[in-house]
Amino acid sequence: MLTEQIRNLSSGITTTIGKTIGKTGLSPNFFTFLVLVFGIIAAFFIYFGSLQWAVLFIMLSGLLDGIDGAVAKANNKETKFGALFDSVTDKITEISWYIALGFLYYLFWPPATMAISFFMLSSYISKHAKAVGGKSGGGIMERKERLILIIIGLVVINWMIYILYLIAFLSFITCLQRFFKNYKILKEIK
């Protein structure tokens, strides 16, 4: 499947970069902080209609989001706080992009709020399932796929409303996938 190939390619690239950057001694949390900074800058560019700059900063934010974890793994610096910081940063940046899109053009509000709701629900299902003995992650629409679609929508802004509805719909499908996958796992656990 194409999305799996994209995930494997990006994972290989970020792991190589993570090992190289990890030798500098910089903290993985430093890169997570840069994800947040570049993500918020991207939201401001969306809000002001500078979509080319928004694409650049979303791409930088997305690249650094892969690098922070790779640096942590390559240097055995994975921490529970780092995982929390990474997760919260991902949510803040992505939500800021949807809100900025809603301010950019009022017709983007309904699908943007639906996209926020369903991707947050899929994240909640994943985290809660893992906490009670299930499995986290999986599904058709994860963060990397959403970022790619948002970038496409910013490049071809006339497609954005359809892309936002697509993200919302596929995130809803991901909620169902994660819920029923964990239903099968957790019904066996007493």
N, C-alpha and C positions, 0 to 999 in steps of 0.2 A: 504494500500500500504506500502511496506517495507520502502521506504524513509521517509514516514510520521511517521512511528513507530520509526525509528532511530532519526528523528528530535525531537519527543516528549520525547524519553528517554534522549537524550543529553540535551534537554532543562530543564528537571526535575533535572538532575544531576547538571548542571551549576547553576541553581537557588538555590539549596540547598547549594552548595559551595559558591555562591555569598553572601548569607545571613550570612554564617559563617565567611567568610573573611571580609565582610563588617563591621563587629564588630571591626576589628582591626584599622579602621580609614584610611586605605590606599586608595588613590585616584583610581578611575576606570582608569584614564589616565595612572597611573603607570603600570597597567596590559596591557593596550594597547601598551605602550612603550615596554614591555617585549615581546609582540606578534611580534613587529617589529624586535627586537634584535634576538629572537630565529628563526624567519623566515629568516632573512639574514644569520644567522649562518648555517641554513639548506641549503641555496643556495650554500654557500661555500663548504659544505660537498658534495653536488651533483656535483659541478664543479670538485672537486678533486677525485670523485669516491668512497667516503666513504658513501655508500648508507645506511648502517645500522644507522649511526649517523644522516644522513639526515632524515630518517624516525622518529627517536626519537625526533629531534628538530621540525619537522613539526607537530608531535603529540602534543608536548608541546605548540607550537604556536597556534594550533587549539583549544586546551583545554583552554588556556588563552584568546583566542578570544571570547569564550563563557562566560568566567568568568567576563571579564571587563564589559560587558553589564549587567550581573546579579548583580554585585556589585553596579553598578549605579542605577539599578531599586530597589534593596533591600534597598538602603539608600537614595532614592529620590535625587540622585546626577546626574540625566540625564541632559546633557547640549547639546546645538547645536554644540559647539566646540568638545565635546566628540564624538558625532555622526560623525562629519567630520573627526576627527583624526582616529577613528575606520575604517571608509570607506577607507581613503587614505592608512592606514597601511595595510589593507587587500589587496588592489590592489598592493602596492609595494612588499609585501612578495610573493604573488602568481606570479606576473610577474617575480620576481627574480628567482623563481624555474624553470619556463619555459625557461628563458634565460640560466640558468645553465645547464639545460638538453640539450639545443642546443649546448652548448660548450662541453658537455660531449661526445656527439656523433652527428656528422653532419647530419645524417639522421633524427634526431629529430627536426631539425630546421623548416621544412615546417609545420608539424602538431602543433608544439609548437607555432609558430607565428599565425596560424589559431586559436588555442585555446585562445591565448591572445586577438586576434581581436574580436572573437565572445563573450567571456565572458565580455569584456569591453563594447561591443555594447549592450549586454543585460542589463548591469548595467546602461548604459546611458539611454536606453529606460525607464527603471524603474524609475530613478531619474527625468528625464524630464517629464514623464507622471504624476508623483506625483506633480511636481511643477505646472502643468497646470490643476490639478483637477482630474487626473486619479488615478490609484492604482499602488503601487510599488510592486516589488517582484513577486514570483510565477514562475512556469515553472518547467520543468523536471530536469534541471541541475543548481543547485545553489552551493554556495561555499562549503558547507559540502560534497555534492556529489563529487565535483571536488577533494577535499582533500582526500577523501577515495580512489578515483581512482588513484590519484598520488601516494599515499602510496602503493597501490597494485602494481602499475607499478615499484616502486623502489624496492619492495620486490622480484618481478619477472620481472627483467629488460628486459628480452626477450619479454615481453608483452607491454613494454612501448610505442613503436611506435603505436601499435593498440589502446592503451588507450588514447594517445594524440589525435589521429584521432577521437576516440569516444567522448572525451571531446569537441573537436571542433564541431563535428556534433551535439551533444546534446545541446551545448551552442547556436548553430545556431537555433535549434528547439525552445529553450527557448526564443530567440529573437523574433521569429514569434509568440509564445504564448503570450508574453508580449505585442507585438505590436497590435495583433488583439483583445486581451482582452481590451486594452485601446482604440482601435478604436471604439468598441461598446460603451464604457463608454463616450468617449469624443465627439462622433458624436451627442450626445444628448445635449451637453453643447455648448452654443453659445458664 
